[in-house]
Amino acid sequence: MKEGFIQIDSLSIPSDFGSVYKVESLIDNVCDKLSVNEDYYGNVLIAVTEAVNNAILHGNKQNKELNVDLFVGDKETDFCFSVKDYGSGFDFNNLPDPTAPENIEKEDGRGIFLMRSLAEEVEFIDDGRNVNIYFSKK
């Protein structure tokens, strides 16, 4: 997380899609606590759960022995969800364009595109094992 953010919450879940409901509950609580505009809530929910799903599937390869850790940061005008996995990372600078004609009909490969479209900023750290997703409180 960038400088100036104060951690206000955290959660650690096993790499199991059955645990994602805990993430949704965390998002609900944070958005309520920070009085996030209801119209904006869906963007937060989709972007953060997509990051968690990627961490479970691609990062930790659904190894239930490995956790996905979430941290929530807050500052006056913005808030951030940080999602960390314990996989081998990935090359986030060379991702296929999901809007390219050859990728349009593929069932996967849109998660990071969605995250970038729904958040103010998406930042990858530690070879992609940690993603920070920033939202404005507007």
C-alpha positions in Angstrom: 0.0 0.0 0.0 1.2 3.5 -0.7 2.3 5.9 1.9 -0.4 7.7 3.9 -2.8 4.7 4.2 -3.7 3.5 7.7 -4.6 -0.2 8.0 -8.1 -0.5 9.3 -8.9 -4.2 8.7 -7.4 -7.5 7.6 -8.4 -11.0 6.8 -6.6 -14.3 6.0 -8.4 -17.1 4.2 -7.3 -20.5 3.0 -7.0 -20.9 -0.8 -10.5 -22.3 -1.2 -13.3 -20.7 -3.1 -15.7 -21.6 -0.3 -14.0 -18.9 1.8 -14.7 -16.1 -0.6 -17.9 -15.3 1.3 -15.7 -14.0 4.1 -14.1 -11.6 1.7 -17.5 -10.4 0.6 -18.4 -9.8 4.2 -15.2 -7.8 4.7 -16.0 -5.7 1.7 -19.5 -5.0 3.0 -18.2 -4.0 6.4 -15.5 -1.7 5.0 -17.8 0.0 2.5 -20.4 0.5 5.2 -17.8 1.9 7.7 -16.3 4.2 5.1 -19.8 5.3 3.7 -18.8 4.3 0.2 -21.5 5.4 -2.3 -23.9 2.5 -3.0 -23.5 2.9 -6.8 -19.7 2.4 -6.4 -20.0 -0.6 -4.1 -20.4 -3.1 -7.0 -17.1 -1.9 -8.5 -15.3 -2.6 -5.2 -17.0 -6.0 -4.8 -16.1 -7.2 -8.3 -12.6 -5.9 -8.4 -11.6 -7.2 -5.0 -13.2 -10.6 -5.3 -11.6 -11.0 -8.8 -8.2 -10.3 -7.2 -8.9 -12.9 -4.4 -10.1 -15.5 -7.0 -6.9 -14.9 -9.0 -4.8 -15.4 -5.9 -6.6 -18.6 -5.0 -6.6 -20.1 -8.5 -3.4 -18.8 -10.2 -1.3 -17.7 -7.3 -1.7 -20.4 -4.7 -3.0 -23.0 -7.2 -5.9 -23.8 -4.8 -3.5 -25.2 -2.2 -5.5 -24.9 1.0 -2.3 -24.9 3.0 -1.5 -21.5 1.6 -3.5 -18.5 2.7 -4.7 -15.4 0.8 -4.1 -12.3 3.0 -6.1 -9.2 2.7 -5.4 -5.8 4.2 -7.6 -2.7 4.0 -6.0 0.8 4.1 -7.8 4.1 4.5 -6.9 7.7 4.1 -9.0 10.9 3.8 -10.0 10.6 0.1 -9.2 7.0 -0.9 -9.1 3.5 0.4 -7.2 0.4 -0.7 -7.6 -3.4 -0.6 -4.3 -5.3 -0.7 -4.5 -9.0 -1.7 -1.4 -11.2 -1.2 -0.8 -14.8 -2.3 2.2 -17.1 -1.8 2.6 -18.4 -5.3 5.4 -17.9 -7.8 4.1 -14.6 -9.2 3.5 -13.7 -12.8 4.5 -11.3 -15.5 1.8 -8.6 -15.1 3.4 -6.4 -17.7 2.7 -8.9 -20.6 -0.9 -9.9 -20.4 -3.0 -10.8 -23.5 -5.5 -8.1 -24.3 -8.9 -9.6 -23.6 -10.5 -7.2 -26.1 -8.4 -8.4 -29.0 -10.3 -10.4 -31.6 -8.5 -13.6 -30.9 -9.4 -13.4 -27.2 -12.9 -12.2 -27.3 -14.5 -15.6 -27.0 -12.2 -17.0 -24.4 -13.8 -17.7 -21.1 -11.0 -16.4 -18.9 -8.3 -13.8 -19.0 -10.5 -10.8 -18.1 -9.9 -10.5 -14.4 -7.1 -7.9 -14.4 -8.7 -6.0 -17.2 -11.9 -5.8 -15.0 -9.9 -4.8 -11.9 -8.2 -2.0 -13.8 -11.5 -0.8 -15.3 -13.4 -0.7 -12.0 -10.7 0.8 -9.7 -8.9 4.1 -9.7 -5.5 2.3 -9.8 -4.2 -1.3 -9.6 -0.6 -1.8 -8.4 1.3 -5.1 -8.6 4.2 -5.7 -6.2 6.5 -8.6 -5.4 6.3 -10.1 -8.9 2.5 -10.0 -8.9 2.1 -11.9 -5.6 0.6 -8.7 -4.0 -2.0 -6.5 -5.7 -3.1 -3.2 -4.3 -6.5 -2.0 -5.6 -7.2 1.7 -4.9 -10.6 3.3 -4.8 -11.8 6.9 -4.4 -14.3 7.6 -1.7 -16.2 10.0 -4.1 
